[in-house]
């Protein structure tokens, strides 16, 4: 990703607010095209539906320019209302400035203000930067692995691989999340297991999709086995050459992710 620290772009103040107009939703379409291409675009009417059914579209603005957004849809998880955060995008020249975190924290505040205590979203387990943000920065945990969640797409970002996804569960007012908002990092307990992959797997899968497919299959088998046995993802360790997802017995961390 391009870094622009020290440029005039990097000094533009960023504000986050709800998007409510058709013009703003057109901008969300444009940002999708820039980020993912035609294959991934959610059309404008869905943003309207989200607005009218309890969802949310939050935009990040540099002055009057939209530079990022997140779209959340109302859903149900185990009988309670949640927000399913379907997508978040930030323009390349504005990345690495904490805008994604600003959007997620605004989403958290909005949800808690409406007594919604859980936000979910999916992410690619091979994209370690996103995984680190979701797990190690926000405090989300993962209980589910969905093989080929969205089908095989033509997006170059997916390198022709099945769209396997982990499902992040962000318990907004849990002991775990409140602690991580204060900078406290939980440590794995006894009995934790690890799923380890190459730290540069995102680059490798683009250069050699066959190798990416092999790694993806191995990870799928390990994640699904551990999750079947009651383990959930609670951490991610990234080293110079390898990264390890940390999984713990859900019963041992239940108190940490229970809502307060």
matplotlib code that plots the C-alpha trace (Angstrom):
import matplotlib.pyplot as plt

x = [0.0, 1.2, 2.3, 1.9, 3.1, 4.5, 2.5, -0.3, -2.8, -1.5, -2.2, -5.9, -8.1, -10.4, -14.0, -16.4, -20.2, -23.3, -24.0, -27.7, -27.9, -28.0, -24.9, -23.0, -24.1, -22.8, -19.5, -19.5, -20.1, -17.1, -14.8, -15.8, -14.9, -11.5, -10.8, -12.2, -13.2, -16.6, -16.9, -17.4, -19.7, -22.7, -25.3, -26.8, -30.2, -28.7, -27.3, -30.8, -32.2, -29.6, -30.5, -34.2, -33.9, -31.6, -28.2, -25.6, -23.2, -20.4, -18.2, -14.7, -14.2, -11.1, -12.9, -15.7, -14.0, -15.2, -12.0, -13.5, -16.7, -18.1, -21.5, -23.3, -26.6, -29.0, -28.9, -29.7, -27.3, -28.6, -31.8, -30.4, -30.0, -26.5, -24.8, -23.2, -20.4, -20.4, -17.5, -15.0, -12.9, -10.3, -8.6, -5.0, -3.5, -5.3, -4.4, -2.1, -3.5, -5.9, -9.0, -10.2, -9.9, -11.8, -14.6, -14.8, -14.8, -17.6, -19.5, -19.0, -20.2, -23.3, -24.1, -23.7, -25.9, -28.6, -28.0, -26.5, -23.6, -22.2, -20.8, -19.8, -17.9, -15.9, -12.2, -9.7, -7.4, -4.6, -4.7, -2.7, -2.7, -6.5, -6.5, -4.1, -6.3, -9.5, -8.0, -5.1, -6.3, -10.1, -10.3, -12.6, -12.6, -13.4, -15.7, -16.6, -14.8, -16.8, -15.3, -15.8, -18.1, -18.8, -17.8, -14.8, -14.7, -12.7, -11.2, -7.4, -7.3, -8.5, -6.0, -8.7, -8.9, -12.1, -13.2, -12.7, -13.6, -13.2, -16.1, -15.1, -17.3, -16.7, -18.3, -18.4, -18.7, -16.9, -14.1, -11.8, -12.7, -12.9, -9.4, -8.0, -9.4, -7.2, -4.2, -4.3, -3.3, -4.6, -2.2, -3.1, -3.8, -2.6, -3.7, -3.7, -3.0, -1.6, -2.2, 1.0, 1.6, 4.2, 4.1, 4.2, 1.4, -0.6, 2.2, 2.9, -0.7, -0.6, 2.7, 1.8, -2.0, -1.3, 0.8, -1.8, -4.5, -2.4, -1.9, -5.5, -6.6, -4.3, -5.5, -9.1, -8.7, -6.9, -9.3, -12.4, -10.9, -10.0, -13.3, -15.2, -13.4, -14.6, -11.6, -11.9, -9.4, -8.3, -4.9, -2.4, 1.3, 3.3, 7.0, 9.6, 8.9, 5.8, 2.4, 0.4, -3.3, -3.8, -6.9, -8.1, -10.9, -14.0, -15.0, -11.7, -12.2, -16.0, -15.9, -13.6, -16.0, -19.2, -20.9, -20.8]
y = [0.0, 3.5, 5.6, 9.3, 10.4, 13.9, 14.8, 17.4, 14.5, 13.1, 16.5, 16.8, 16.3, 13.3, 13.3, 10.4, 10.7, 8.9, 8.9, 9.5, 11.0, 9.4, 11.5, 10.0, 6.5, 7.1, 8.0, 4.6, 2.9, 4.8, 3.9, 0.2, 0.4, 1.9, -0.7, -4.0, -3.4, -4.1, -7.6, -6.5, -3.5, -3.3, -1.1, 2.1, 0.7, -1.6, 1.4, 2.9, -0.4, -0.5, 3.0, 2.2, -1.2, -0.3, -0.6, 2.0, 3.6, 5.6, 7.8, 9.1, 12.6, 14.7, 18.0, 17.4, 14.3, 10.9, 8.8, 5.7, 4.1, 1.1, -0.5, -2.4, -4.4, -5.3, -9.0, -11.6, -13.8, -16.4, -14.5, -11.0, -8.0, -7.4, -5.4, -7.4, -5.1, -6.1, -4.0, -1.3, 0.6, 3.4, 5.1, 3.9, 7.4, 7.7, 4.3, 3.8, 6.8, 5.0, 5.7, 2.1, 2.2, 5.5, 3.9, 0.8, 2.9, 5.1, 1.9, 0.6, 3.9, 4.0, 0.4, 0.8, 3.9, 1.7, -1.2, -3.4, -5.3, -7.5, -6.6, -9.4, -9.4, -11.8, -11.6, -13.7, -15.7, -15.3, -11.5, -11.1, -7.3, -7.4, -10.3, -8.4, -5.3, -7.3, -9.5, -7.7, -4.1, -4.4, -7.5, -9.5, -13.3, -16.0, -19.0, -19.9, -20.7, -20.5, -22.3, -20.4, -18.0, -15.8, -18.2, -17.8, -14.3, -12.6, -10.1, -10.1, -9.7, -13.3, -14.8, -17.2, -19.0, -20.0, -17.1, -18.9, -16.6, -16.3, -14.7, -12.0, -11.5, -8.2, -8.1, -4.4, -4.0, -7.2, -7.3, -8.3, -5.4, -2.8, -3.8, -3.7, -0.2, 0.7, -0.9, -4.1, -7.2, -10.5, -13.4, -16.9, -19.4, -22.9, -25.3, -22.7, -24.1, -22.4, -22.4, -21.1, -19.8, -17.8, -14.2, -13.2, -15.5, -12.7, -12.0, -15.7, -16.5, -13.8, -15.1, -18.8, -19.5, -23.2, -22.8, -20.4, -23.1, -25.7, -23.4, -22.4, -26.1, -26.9, -23.9, -24.7, -28.3, -27.1, -24.3, -26.5, -29.3, -27.0, -25.2, -28.4, -29.3, -26.0, -23.7, -20.1, -17.6, -15.2, -13.9, -13.5, -13.5, -12.1, -12.8, -11.9, -15.1, -16.7, -15.7, -17.8, -17.7, -18.5, -20.6, -21.3, -23.4, -21.2, -22.3, -20.9, -17.4, -17.2, -14.6, -12.4, -12.1, -12.0, -8.6, -6.4]
z = [0.0, -0.8, 2.1, 2.0, 5.4, 5.2, 2.1, 1.9, 1.8, 5.1, 6.8, 5.7, 8.8, 8.6, 9.9, 10.1, 9.8, 8.7, 4.9, 4.1, 0.6, -2.9, -3.8, -0.9, -1.9, -5.5, -3.9, -2.1, -5.5, -6.9, -4.0, -4.5, -8.2, -7.4, -4.6, -6.0, -9.6, -11.2, -9.8, -6.2, -6.4, -4.1, -5.9, -4.6, -3.8, -1.1, 0.7, 0.8, 2.0, 4.8, 5.8, 6.0, 7.8, 10.7, 9.0, 8.6, 6.1, 7.7, 5.5, 6.2, 4.7, 4.0, 3.7, 1.3, -0.3, 0.7, 1.2, 2.9, 4.0, 5.8, 5.1, 7.8, 7.5, 10.2, 11.0, 13.7, 15.5, 18.0, 18.4, 18.9, 16.7, 15.3, 12.6, 9.8, 8.5, 4.9, 3.5, 4.4, 1.8, 2.1, -0.9, -1.4, -0.9, 2.5, 3.9, 6.9, 8.6, 11.0, 8.9, 9.0, 12.8, 12.9, 10.8, 13.0, 16.2, 14.9, 14.0, 17.6, 19.1, 16.9, 17.7, 21.4, 21.3, 19.9, 22.3, 19.6, 21.2, 18.4, 15.0, 12.6, 9.3, 7.1, 6.1, 4.2, 6.5, 4.0, 4.3, 7.4, 7.6, 7.8, 10.2, 12.5, 12.5, 13.2, 15.9, 17.5, 17.2, 17.5, 19.6, 17.4, 17.9, 15.3, 15.8, 12.2, 9.0, 5.7, 2.7, -0.6, 1.1, -2.0, -4.8, -7.0, -8.4, -11.2, -8.8, -9.0, -5.3, -4.9, -7.3, -8.6, -5.2, -3.4, -1.2, 2.1, 5.0, 8.7, 10.5, 12.9, 16.0, 17.7, 21.1, 21.5, 25.3, 26.4, 28.9, 26.0, 23.7, 26.5, 27.6, 24.1, 23.6, 26.5, 24.9, 27.0, 25.1, 26.4, 26.5, 25.4, 28.2, 28.6, 25.9, 23.1, 19.6, 16.5, 12.8, 11.2, 7.7, 5.8, 6.7, 3.0, 1.9, 0.4, -2.1, -2.7, -3.6, -6.3, -7.8, -7.5, -7.2, -7.1, -4.0, -2.6, -3.1, -1.3, 1.7, 1.7, 1.8, 4.6, 6.7, 6.0, 7.3, 10.4, 11.2, 10.7, 12.8, 15.7, 15.6, 15.6, 18.8, 20.4, 19.8, 18.6, 17.2, 19.9, 18.6, 15.8, 16.2, 13.2, 13.0, 10.3, 8.3, 9.8, 11.3, 13.7, 14.4, 18.1, 19.0, 22.5, 24.0, 23.9, 27.4, 28.8, 27.3, 27.5, 30.4, 28.3, 25.4, 27.3, 27.1, 30.2]

ax = plt.figure().add_subplot(projection="3d")
ax.plot(x, y, z, "-o")
ax.set_aspect("equal")
plt.show()
